[in-house]
Amino acid sequence: MDPFTVLISSAGRRVSLLRCFRSSAKALGIGIRVLAVDLRPSLSPACALADHCFSAPRCDDPGYVDRLLELCRREHIDLVVPTIDTELHPLAISRSRFEEANCRVCVSDPGAIAVARDKLRFAKSLLGSSLPVPKTARAEEVLHDSSHWSFPLWVKPIGGSRSVGARRARTPEEVGLAIQERKDLLAQEECPGQEHTVNLYISRQGKLLSVAAHRRLEVRDGEVSKGLTVQDPRLSTVSHRLARAIPGLLGPVCFQCFVKEGGEELPMITDLNPRFGGGYPLSHAAGAEFTTWLIRESLGQDPSVPQNHFQVGMLMLRYDSEYFVGPEGHD
């Protein structure tokens, strides 16, 4: 039997995700080839540790999808796994082309991605489904009448990710300064409570199979560096409502929310990422093995998600490490 072949696109630093796929294949008793693609593979740790790596243009380049399709046909790739927000839409609208090449792309429907990528639209969608979100509007609206807003606010790009461009504004004047730098901003009232990430796995039939949450104890560059797995019925409630509120979510999905300790108040949801989150390895270590279920589904099998598969109280402590490449191994 040929090994199962997965391609991680925009691989960058996703070494842990690569290792999760290898661990899942070993547990399933199948061979695996993990390939990686990046703009400059020689500067990507994940590409250095993949079985093979390839270059590709930026994901907003018209030739990006064609390059991945070329690799899928040539390398007999079974599954493509995108890792950054900006590549989700071009891959989602090209899903049928990959299917013609006998390859599955791990991506949600285009409509679901459009909602998730527009933070203002996302907030309005949740309000329409009676899910709790912080008060949200375009930043210009705050300047027009700031008397109806409680400061501080978080000002961030409407289509942003990884907290890039986000800032805390303590006064209307600070909101105005942010708008001077860029116009595509929204403002959100600051949420009380502790920030959490909730990782969801949604089957190809649209069924929510797993809710795996962790408290974000420390964050670096928008990604959790210290986290603790938790279980809270309120997180399960909002997860199921969210999956219903945004039709077309598939595979690994994560969202951020703020949880107030005690009481029955539902968590306040702030962001949605329809892809593997940066903190996914913590969920994997705690038993929510999305990579295993993805492989099984790609092979036409039932994901077989066991009951009580998620371990509470797992602590993740991340650290920097090095991988050295000799002079002959880079350009």
C-alpha positions as CSV (number, residue, x, y, z in Angstrom):
1,M,0.0,0.0,0.0
2,D,1.3,3.4,-0.9
3,P,1.9,5.7,2.0
4,F,-0.7,8.3,2.8
5,T,0.7,11.7,1.6
6,V,-0.2,15.0,3.2
7,L,0.9,18.4,2.1
8,I,1.2,21.2,4.6
9,S,0.9,24.5,2.8
10,S,2.5,27.8,4.1
11,A,4.3,25.4,6.4
12,G,6.5,28.0,8.1
13,R,7.1,27.0,11.7
14,R,4.4,24.3,11.9
15,V,6.8,21.6,13.0
16,S,4.5,20.3,15.8
17,L,1.6,19.9,13.3
18,L,3.9,17.9,11.0
19,R,4.8,15.6,14.0
20,C,1.1,15.2,14.9
21,F,0.4,13.8,11.5
22,R,3.3,11.4,11.8
23,S,2.2,10.3,15.2
24,S,-1.4,9.7,13.9
25,A,-0.2,7.6,11.0
26,K,1.9,5.5,13.4
27,A,-1.1,4.9,15.7
28,L,-3.2,3.9,12.7
29,G,-0.5,1.6,11.4
30,I,-0.1,3.2,8.0
31,G,2.8,4.7,6.2
32,I,2.9,8.5,5.7
33,R,4.8,11.1,3.7
34,V,4.6,14.6,5.0
35,L,5.4,17.2,2.4
36,A,5.6,20.9,3.0
37,V,5.3,24.1,0.9
38,D,6.5,27.6,1.7
39,L,7.5,30.8,-0.1
40,R,11.1,30.2,0.9
41,P,11.5,26.5,2.0
42,S,15.1,27.0,3.0
43,L,14.0,29.3,5.7
44,S,11.1,27.2,7.0
45,P,11.8,24.8,9.9
46,A,8.8,22.7,8.9
47,C,10.1,22.3,5.4
48,A,13.5,21.3,6.8
49,L,11.9,18.5,8.8
50,A,9.4,17.4,6.1
51,D,10.0,14.3,3.9
52,H,10.2,16.7,0.9
53,C,9.6,20.4,0.5
54,F,8.7,22.7,-2.3
55,S,8.5,26.4,-3.1
56,A,5.3,28.1,-4.0
57,P,4.3,31.7,-4.7
58,R,2.4,33.8,-2.2
59,C,-1.1,32.6,-1.6
60,D,-2.6,35.8,-3.1
61,D,-0.6,35.1,-6.4
62,P,-2.8,33.9,-9.3
63,G,-0.5,30.9,-9.8
64,Y,-0.7,29.7,-6.2
65,V,-3.5,27.2,-6.6
66,D,-2.1,25.9,-9.9
67,R,1.3,25.3,-8.2
68,L,-0.4,23.2,-5.4
69,L,-2.4,21.3,-8.0
70,E,0.8,20.5,-9.9
71,L,2.3,19.1,-6.8
72,C,-0.8,17.1,-5.9
73,R,-0.8,15.4,-9.3
74,R,2.9,14.8,-9.4
75,E,3.4,13.6,-5.8
76,H,0.1,11.8,-5.5
77,I,-1.0,13.9,-2.5
78,D,-4.0,12.7,-0.6
79,L,-4.6,15.7,1.6
80,V,-3.7,19.4,1.6
81,V,-3.7,21.2,4.9
82,P,-3.6,25.0,4.8
83,T,-2.3,26.8,7.9
84,I,-2.8,30.5,7.4
85,D,-6.0,32.5,6.9
86,T,-5.2,34.2,3.6
87,E,-4.9,30.9,1.7
88,L,-8.3,29.5,2.8
89,H,-10.5,31.3,0.3
90,P,-8.5,30.5,-2.8
91,L,-8.3,26.9,-1.8
92,A,-12.0,26.7,-0.8
93,I,-13.2,28.0,-4.2
94,S,-10.9,25.5,-6.0
95,R,-11.9,22.5,-3.9
96,S,-13.5,20.7,-6.9
97,R,-10.3,21.0,-8.9
98,F,-8.3,19.2,-6.2
99,E,-11.0,16.5,-6.0
100,E,-10.5,15.9,-9.7
101,A,-6.9,15.2,-8.9
102,N,-8.0,12.7,-6.2
103,C,-6.9,15.0,-3.4
104,R,-8.9,16.4,-0.5
105,V,-8.3,19.9,0.8
106,C,-8.9,20.4,4.5
107,V,-10.9,23.6,4.2
108,S,-14.4,24.9,5.0
109,D,-17.0,26.1,2.5
110,P,-16.3,29.5,0.9
111,G,-19.3,31.1,2.6
112,A,-18.1,30.1,6.1
113,I,-14.6,31.4,5.4
114,A,-16.0,34.7,4.1
115,V,-17.9,35.2,7.4
116,A,-14.8,34.2,9.5
117,R,-12.4,36.4,7.7
118,D,-14.6,39.5,8.1
119,K,-14.6,40.1,11.9
120,L,-17.4,42.7,11.7
121,R,-19.6,40.4,9.6
122,F,-18.8,37.5,12.0
123,A,-19.8,39.5,15.1
124,K,-23.1,40.5,13.4
125,S,-23.8,36.8,12.5
126,L,-23.4,35.7,16.1
127,L,-25.6,38.5,17.4
128,G,-28.3,37.3,14.9
129,S,-27.9,33.8,16.5
130,S,-28.1,35.1,20.1
131,L,-24.5,34.2,20.8
132,P,-22.6,36.6,23.1
133,V,-20.1,38.9,21.4
134,P,-18.5,42.2,22.6
135,K,-20.0,45.4,21.3
136,T,-18.5,45.8,17.8
137,A,-18.6,48.4,15.1
138,R,-16.3,50.1,12.5
139,A,-13.8,52.3,14.3
140,E,-15.1,55.4,12.5
141,E,-18.4,54.9,14.2
142,V,-16.8,55.1,17.6
143,L,-15.2,58.5,16.6
144,H,-18.6,59.7,15.3
145,D,-20.2,59.2,18.8
146,S,-17.9,57.8,21.5
147,S,-20.3,58.5,24.3
148,H,-22.1,55.2,23.8
149,W,-18.8,53.2,24.2
150,S,-17.1,51.9,27.3
151,F,-13.3,52.3,27.1
152,P,-10.8,50.7,26.7
153,L,-11.5,49.2,23.3
154,W,-9.6,46.8,21.1
155,V,-9.0,48.2,17.6
156,K,-8.0,45.7,15.0
157,P,-8.2,45.1,11.2
158,I,-11.5,43.7,10.0
159,G,-9.7,41.0,8.0
160,G,-6.7,40.5,10.3
161,S,-5.2,37.5,12.0
162,R,-2.6,36.6,14.6
163,S,-3.3,39.9,16.4
164,V,-1.3,41.7,13.7
165,G,-2.3,45.4,13.8
166,A,-4.4,45.0,16.9
167,R,-4.0,47.6,19.6
168,R,-5.7,48.7,22.9
169,A,-7.3,52.1,22.7
170,R,-8.0,53.8,26.0
171,T,-9.5,57.0,24.6
172,P,-11.3,58.2,21.4
173,E,-8.1,60.0,20.5
174,E,-6.2,56.8,20.4
175,V,-8.9,55.3,18.1
176,G,-8.4,58.3,15.9
177,L,-4.6,57.7,15.8
178,A,-5.2,54.1,14.7
179,I,-7.5,55.2,11.9
180,Q,-4.8,57.6,10.6
181,E,-2.6,54.6,10.0
182,R,-5.2,52.4,8.3
183,K,-8.9,52.6,7.5
184,D,-10.1,49.0,7.6
185,L,-10.5,48.9,11.4
186,L,-13.2,47.7,13.8
187,A,-13.5,48.5,17.4
188,Q,-14.6,46.1,20.1
189,E,-15.3,46.6,23.8
190,E,-12.8,44.8,26.0
191,C,-14.1,41.5,27.4
192,P,-14.0,40.6,31.1
193,G,-12.6,37.2,32.1
194,Q,-9.9,34.8,31.0
195,E,-9.2,34.3,27.3
196,H,-9.6,30.7,26.0
197,T,-9.2,28.9,22.6
198,V,-11.7,26.3,21.7
199,N,-10.7,23.7,19.1
200,L,-13.5,22.1,17.2
201,Y,-13.5,19.1,14.8
202,I,-16.5,19.0,12.4
203,S,-17.0,16.0,10.2
204,R,-17.4,16.0,6.4
205,Q,-21.2,15.5,7.1
206,G,-21.1,18.7,9.2
207,K,-21.4,17.1,12.6
208,L,-19.5,18.6,15.5
209,L,-17.4,15.6,16.9
210,S,-15.1,17.3,19.4
211,V,-14.8,20.3,21.6
212,A,-11.3,20.8,23.0
213,A,-10.6,24.0,25.0
214,H,-7.6,25.5,26.7
215,R,-7.0,28.6,28.8
216,R,-4.5,30.9,27.2
217,L,-2.1,31.5,30.1
218,E,0.5,33.3,27.9
219,V,0.5,34.5,24.3
220,R,3.4,35.4,22.0
221,D,2.8,37.0,18.6
222,G,-0.9,36.1,18.7
223,E,-0.2,32.4,19.5
224,V,-0.5,30.6,22.8
225,S,2.8,29.8,24.4
226,K,1.5,28.5,27.7
227,G,-1.9,26.8,27.9
228,L,-4.0,24.5,30.1
229,T,-6.8,22.3,28.9
230,V,-10.1,22.8,30.5
231,Q,-13.7,21.6,30.4
232,D,-16.7,23.9,30.9
233,P,-20.3,23.1,29.9
234,R,-20.6,26.8,28.8
235,L,-17.9,26.3,26.2
236,S,-19.6,23.2,24.9
237,T,-22.9,25.2,24.6
238,V,-21.4,28.0,22.6
239,S,-19.5,25.6,20.4
240,H,-22.6,23.8,19.3
241,R,-24.4,27.0,18.7
242,L,-21.5,28.5,16.8
243,A,-21.3,25.4,14.5
244,R,-25.0,25.9,13.7
245,A,-24.7,29.6,13.3
246,I,-22.0,29.4,10.6
247,P,-23.0,26.7,8.1
248,G,-20.2,25.1,6.1
249,L,-17.5,24.8,8.7
250,L,-15.6,21.6,8.2
251,G,-12.6,19.8,9.7
252,P,-10.4,21.7,12.3
253,V,-11.8,25.0,13.5
254,C,-10.9,27.2,16.4
255,F,-12.4,30.3,18.1
256,Q,-11.3,32.6,20.9
257,C,-13.6,33.6,23.7
258,F,-13.5,35.1,27.2
259,V,-14.8,33.2,30.2
260,K,-15.9,34.7,33.5
261,E,-15.2,32.4,36.4
262,G,-18.3,31.2,38.2
263,G,-21.9,31.7,37.4
264,E,-23.8,30.7,34.2
265,E,-22.9,33.6,31.9
266,L,-21.9,32.3,28.5
267,P,-18.4,33.1,27.1
268,M,-18.0,36.2,24.9
269,I,-16.7,35.1,21.4
270,T,-14.2,37.4,19.6
271,D,-12.6,35.5,16.7
272,L,-13.1,32.5,14.5
273,N,-10.3,30.7,12.5
274,P,-11.5,27.9,10.2
275,R,-8.2,26.0,10.2
276,F,-5.8,24.4,12.6
277,G,-5.0,26.8,15.4
278,G,-1.5,27.5,16.5
279,G,-2.3,25.8,19.9
280,Y,-3.7,22.6,18.3
281,P,-0.7,20.4,19.6
282,L,-2.0,20.9,23.1
283,S,-5.4,19.5,22.2
284,H,-3.7,16.6,20.4
285,A,-1.6,15.8,23.4
286,A,-4.8,15.8,25.5
287,G,-6.5,13.2,23.2
288,A,-8.4,15.4,20.7
289,E,-6.4,14.0,17.7
290,F,-7.8,15.9,14.8
291,T,-5.0,14.7,12.5
292,T,-6.0,11.1,13.1
293,W,-9.6,11.8,12.3
294,L,-8.6,13.8,9.2
295,I,-6.5,10.8,7.9
296,R,-9.4,8.4,8.6
297,E,-11.9,10.6,6.8
298,S,-9.6,11.1,3.8
299,L,-9.3,7.3,3.5
300,G,-13.1,7.0,3.5
301,Q,-13.3,5.7,7.0
302,D,-15.4,6.8,10.0
303,P,-13.4,9.2,12.3
304,S,-14.2,7.0,15.3
305,V,-14.0,9.7,17.9
306,P,-14.2,8.0,21.3
307,Q,-16.3,9.3,24.2
308,N,-14.4,11.1,26.9
309,H,-11.4,11.4,24.6
310,F,-10.2,14.8,26.0
311,Q,-8.0,15.0,29.0
312,V,-8.5,18.1,31.3
313,G,-5.6,19.6,33.2
314,M,-2.9,19.1,30.4
315,L,-0.4,21.9,30.6
316,M,1.6,23.1,27.6
317,L,4.8,25.0,28.0
318,R,6.4,26.1,24.7
319,Y,10.0,27.0,24.2
320,D,12.3,27.9,21.3
321,S,14.6,25.3,19.8
322,E,17.1,25.2,16.9
323,Y,17.5,23.1,13.8
324,F,20.8,23.5,12.0
325,V,21.3,23.3,8.2
326,G,24.8,23.0,6.8
327,P,26.1,25.3,4.0
328,E,25.1,22.8,1.3
329,G,21.5,22.6,2.5
330,H,20.3,26.2,2.0
331,D,20.5,28.9,-0.7
